[in-house]
Each structure stands twice: as C-alpha cells, then as structure tokens.
Amino acid sequence: MTWTAVAVLAAGTLALKAVGPLVTGRRLLSGSVAGAVAMLPPALLAALVALQTLGDGRALTVDARLPAVAVAALAVWKGASLLTVVVLATVTAALLRLAGLP
C-alpha cells in the first residue's frame, strides 16, 4: 500500500511539472506569486521535519529527536557537511537515549 501511494504521488508530481508550462504558456509568474512559490518547498520541508520530530500518532512528544534536530540545525547553520550533520544528530539522539530520555 505504501509503495502504491509513493508511486501515485511521484506520477502526480511529474504530471504537474509537465502541465505547468503548458498551462502558463511559458509566461513568467508575477513577482509576488513567484516569491510565494519559491517559499513553498522550504515551508513544506520544515513542516515535515516538525511532524516527524514532534509527532507521535495523535499527540505531540518531546524526546531525544528534538535536541538531535536542534544540533543538526546548528551544524547546518555553521556550514557543516551533510555527513557531519547526520553523524552529530545521530550521536546526540543516541547519547540522550542512553542517558534515559525516551
């Protein structure tokens, strides 16, 4: 079921990307619309990260994931490589769970 949903969403994404230029007739978007469209991917990614970090079914949960994401965000802000960011976040979550934080 999950792979079917992934395949359907991927096909829908490709269809929307193909239809977009056809519908707009290769016209450029206005400045305000282009700005809003440019902000959508980071906003959606932030919402996904927040849900995966704080969500636990139907409740909000604060556990070792939250400090791990904070450490990863700090590492990204400081310009660390992707591998370094992943290792820092993993080690942070592992140490906090070892210390007893769920």
N, C-alpha and C positions, 0 to 999 in steps of 0.2 A: 504494500500500500504506500509506503513512504517513497519508494523509488518511482512509483507511478506519479505521485504528486510532484516530485522533483522534475521528472521528465515533462510533465504538463506545464509546470511553471517555466522551465527552460524554453520550451516551444513557444509559450506565450510571450516571453521576453524577446525572443528572436523575431516573432511576428510583429510586436510593437516597434522594434527597432527598424524593421523593414518598411512598415506602414508609415512611420513618422515623416520621412522625407517625401513620400508620395502625397500625403495629406496636406502638408505645408507648401507643396510646390516649390521646394528649395528656397523658400523665403526665410529670412533670418527672424528670429524672435525679437520682440522689443526688449529694451534694456532691463526693465523690471521683471518680465517673465523669464528672461534668460538668467537673471540673478537668482530667482526663486528655484528654477530648475537645477541650477548648479548647486544649490544648498540641499537638495533632496537626498542624494546619496550619503553625505556625511550624517545627516539627521537620522536617516533610516538605520545606518550602521550604529550610531550611538544608542538608538532605541533598542536595537537587537542586543548590543552588549549589556545595556542596563537590565533588560529582561532576563538574559542568561545569567547575569551576575546576582541579581536580587530576587529572581523569581523561583518559586518552589511550588508548582501547581497553581493553587489559587491564593497563595499567601506570599508576603514579602519575607525574605530570610536574609539575615546578615550572618555570614560565615566567613571562612578563610578566602573565599573568592573575591570579596570586596577589597581587602587590603592588597591582594595579588594584582587586581586590575589597577588599583591606585599606583602600585610600584611600576607596573608596566606603562601606565600613562606618563609617569615621571621619567622613566627611561626613554620613552619616545620623545618627550619634550626636550630632553637633554641631547637627543640625536644619536642614541644607541642603535646598533644594528638590530634587525628583526630577530636573529638568533639570540642575541643578548637579552632582548626584551622578553622573549619566550622563556629563556632559562631563568631570568630573575623572577618572573611571575610564578613559574613552577616551583622554584625553590622557596619563595615566600609562602605559597599555599601549603607546601609540604611541611615546612617548619611550624607554621601555625597549627596545622592539624596534628603534628607530632606533639605540640605543646598542649593539646586538648581542645582547641577551638574546632567546632564541627565543620 
